[in-house]
């Protein structure tokens, strides 16, 4: 085969065979195909597209480009969950302990945050002593022992995706459906779970801004799962305003803990129950979604959920007493309050701007080498639809640097849109794809 011929074939609208796709991906991963030829191919794909079979084959080839986790030593059905990223998305920290306390086995690899979206690993590391680095044997042993584990992604998992994404990022070829779906799913499939629940975010704080695009991505990823012989379900959820009220690291962990005690924000609690019920159903632990949700609510009410969180934190070296006393999670002592400029209602909160404010404070990173301050963040006192009085606090900025805080204040004020008319918040669940 010649890469030249494959580029020309795709440029003219042709369909690449399974063998051609695998030859191309494995050759590129080994450095045998140069960047300039692969960038020509990704641009051709952007213009011409890939069909369902090509997309599935591309994903499987990227999955097979490096190490794959073998979870066969874990008893029962192994589940995973993935979010396409958003602002205030601390879902895994509450969701996994809740679902696993019902006997569902959850083996999850998570990443760090970059840009305006936060990373689960960064948030967990705000817990004193918590470790996310673990070898495969320890990872599997912990899932068998307590039902769940979360560790950082390994460098050798789907290396083709890492190399290809870096190329797409500098050649304006990121925003193509097949390339996005295969990038996400190659890593998920390499992580070895039997079934995956996908949380596809839609709105100003998400990668997919429009609902039709989010539904298309959800559908593509579910089809890839089927192509790989995995059970997948996708829920499209609103990210036009931050999820919950906390945005940061330690402050989000506090909110996740409160949720497992039945004291979490309404929208965040609803999302945890929606995703959790689907995970319980896929694991065969409930008759239907209502039965699954009822079991999850019972686990929160009787304390099983928070006890499972403690076991999880202890198993990974953390101080489990933070679940009893969230004040042990260090949050910056200096605050700056965002005051309402006039009477009215919160009509909109520009979601990605809130994420950028947290980043400016030190709660996120613009480059992978940036060091995060886990103590900074933003607590939203008012959300879309809430009434406000002039001078009333709409949000609280927790900071360790007055200059950074003032810059974040000005940006956050611009992100809050208020007016005389009351606007109802958008529905949390925007759609669902299960086949």
Steps between C-alpha positions, in 0.01 A plus 500: 500500500595863449372786711480714186243261352289496817498881522391524137235232549344680794529841333292368210231367735616141522450261788811378680511128577561355844849394393584841356392681817700266723809524280476881511447533877763247604750645252438854626536391863838337420620815322502339153243744361598868526283769658448681170335197342283427803392865517397477134293192587328663797414801286358270232291331771375842613377576150372155397420328830510134605214254510399300807719201419806715426451691825476176696810358334694821562409481870600136536831559327580788734391286796743229387793739448629452857424333828149386593377433850396140558222510759408132472625441855222726631188305588175592325413769244749787498360847431655832411366852464625786283413868483594717203594773749344808650509756780432382854487138383601308811258217412736200525591586860139456611377260234750216533473447878120516474473246218768266633333471840222313316747233388594644161870465411651827380854521361566855381796681351470879510698795374615840617339829407622723219344834410163596649391142584613335822650152537384231742858410594581859599188519715570171678857609573363791705417233762799476739711194421290379207699312233389446142811321377468123532611194307257276315514225761412738784227658289332164434547386859331813634198460269459139616540608862276806530327515160669806349826676420600818315853544370680735264535410135813311400728632230478178297122490469391573138823686405369544145228728634746712695721544194210557261324749728817709534515515120131586461534773761747696285347426157139617563366144475365452852132564428408196289245256642674171417835630623350630826300182568790267423736706717273469804399139449847363420612586853177374658520168316867458586405539868327163479146550636208283385252787491530879486261782589582823316412850620510721190493866599325763290511878533732797549724314746530187286700401193171445316309829511188388310261221600496343151880472505495348849238244396702411190812447713306291751360286221841450341657390830219256581538347152875467553429317824271258317766454229741397778248266663443725801175620657480879488243761595534876457319782675516853356509750786483877529824694547367849429568584863739336747394169653411545865625812679869429560775553241859419597666197657466465878176697489355254247602202714311660789191521281532138387522390865193706589313332215574153636349622828183610323588871524627568147372751243184390320648492149815313600305247706264443207791433263666255741171310530438506123845363411508267799165339421620416151821349634308287751266386224787408264658299782180299542443624856151644439183412309464843337617861534248587772603198705865598455438861604302391806791278608746786456285739705474237775880462506536876556229508766636212709865610486640221282613748234708718731652193668604369159665834425701464821614150400604631159698792643673277757586235239688764297689646793279799573363640824147355510403729788439776242170324430392576857654846515532670161677795664811279489499560124701821482317785329663844468416732789498822295168572330359753256123521464332567165210739561187536285502834311119536516175329594380229265574139409803307387425441133823334392840395632757466222628162608845479343580846638442374855746220426751753372460704819591195706801442275611863546491453877734201467236227510577377148785484255560653158803275443546143618799611710303761700464438874144509637395672823232263635372752756366766261163501332159655456175433684191602305235634737262585216427301185277543196143585599590617851381847612762753613489829687746781431811443709412137576784247469473297177829311537797472735857488368748309721856614425861530614597792276313833502614597148383172351177525698420846366556387143277197560238725664473721192475201269244326722287814518489505119402133498193565717213637289212644704174665395140573591354189333516166677657228283445134579818288507541247221417136560789303644447193280484609136483154341613140515649242262511130585539332161 
